[in-house]
Amino acid sequence: MGLTGVRFTYSLAEQGKLPPIEFETDFPAKVIVGYFTCNSDKYAQPPRAETNQLVAERNMVDTQIWNAIKIDGLPSVNIHLIDYPAGKHKLELFDNGLFLFLGVVVKDISIKTRSEGF
């Protein structure tokens, strides 16, 4: 089982016009989302449990891996995980701007909280 990314255009993300990402799993899962480490309107910001009920319900961690991905010309990327039960789901975007939807993995996978230190 590997990761499957979903490609979308920046202009749609910037305008907040991306359709929901729909997925289905036969198992409890974690959705892996990457947020760029920049507080600019160009980049989506991770939601907070205090202000987003879905985040609290889905046990989304603040940051699981700091500086996990580096893409030339862009800020580094922090990884966040969102829990989902088995079934059909619709991931609604949390904010306008660029982010990474990196895929879905089995919920029981162990992902150690850490910093990769770019």
GIMOLIN-V669229 format. One line per field, one symbol per residue. phi: phi as a letter, one per 40 degrees, with the letter a starting at -180 (. if undefined). Layout:
phi->???
This chain:
phi->.bcbcbcacccccccgbccdcbabbcadbbcbbbbccacbccbcbccbccbbcdccccfccdacbcfcbbbdgbccbccbbbcbcchcabccccachcabcchbbcccccbccabcgc
